[in-house]
Amino acid sequence: MGRQDFTLAWEKAFNEIRILDLGLKDYQEVWALQSRLVKKRISGEIKDILILVEHFPVITLGRRGKKEEVLVSPEYLSQKKITVFRVDRGGKVTFHGPGQLVVYPILNLTLDKRDIHWYIRSLEEAIIKSLARLGVRGECKKGYTGVWIGEEKIASIGIGVKRWVTYHGLALNVTTDLSYFSLINSCGLQEKKVTSLTEVLSSKVKMDRVKTLFVNSFCEVFERTPKLMTDFEKQ
């Protein structure tokens, strides 16, 4: 066994993942943070990290996203203080905003499986388990990524992978203002609607509770032990 293989086996044996809760942050700032963390994860300077965050209103276009899928003018977006970014994730166009739990796993898939399809299905499983703990039945739809409640989409997934280290991730609508989604052709699905936990449960769910349920579900699916990062470690 080579030194790198031994290191990976050692990490897997302890199954630790650091949890970094950023609260409400600007999208570009967190995008830059992801880039730095991915480089450090590839080099082995850090262990796996799970970033939890809410963003100020932002529209992102993935690799297959088209400008025409943003349905309003740049002037309107500027007036509403909604920024737009083209990013290096899979998928098309989506919206992020307050009340939406966005999760960015920085994972070395070599510790699990070098299988992107498996990774995406595992993210969906973690979301579905989280919803089930709230009494909500989520499901996957054949031919689509993400999680659905009936015919309405509640969570989207768009990932990136570099040298088997993951970045970007998923977004779960908790108390999200769904009117923002009318500004885009969400994930290229004109005929589909989006929903949120608030709509499904007819009451507001605290974001902190959803974060806890998701972390527990994620760690169950990926067989990890969570460790909350300290303020010192966040710097």
Phi, psi and omega in degrees: 000126179286171183298317181295318179297320179296318179298315180296318179296323179295315180297316182297325181298326181266341170057027185275142172225133180277138179254120182244104181263111186265353183071224180261117185223155175295139184299314184298323179297318181285327175300316178296321178298316178303316181301317180294317182292323178298316178299318180291325179290320179298320182280351180085012180288333182228166175267181179300144181226141174244112180267128174247132184201156164245148181247153165294157186309126182207144173249130178239142177248120177283190185300328181260006181286144179242146181303327182294344180279353167269115195269002180233167186282157174303327180294319178295316180298319178297318179298322181272002180059045177250119180271160180230133178227140167265126188232166186265050174247168173286167177095187186250239185253142176211170180242141171236143179194176179304144181087001178245126177278116177253133184234127178242099176279127172255091188241142170270104184294346177298336178286342182242270178218138173278071187212103184292322178300314177301319181298314180296316178298325179291322175298316177299319179298319179297321178295314182298320177296321179297314179297319181300326180289349174255005180081021182247132181265105175264159180208161174267158176239132181301129178091355180233155169259162180103186182231144187234152169244102187065238180260010182246136184273130181249341181214137179244157181227133174209117189239167169227153178219129175233120179049041178068019170253129185271155171206182195055202183164244188218161178222127180244123180283116181257287176242026185302140171286103187289348180297335179299330183291344177289348181277349184224163168270086192304118178056022180074017186250075184299327186275353183255150178256163175249159178219180180217167177298324178301316180292317184293319184267353183057028176198159182279140175249137181291134181301320180300324179293317180295320178301313181298315180296321181291315179302316179298317180292317179300313182294329176293314182292316185266003178055057179239159173250120184283144174223117181290129179285142178276166178303322180297319182289338181284341186284000000 
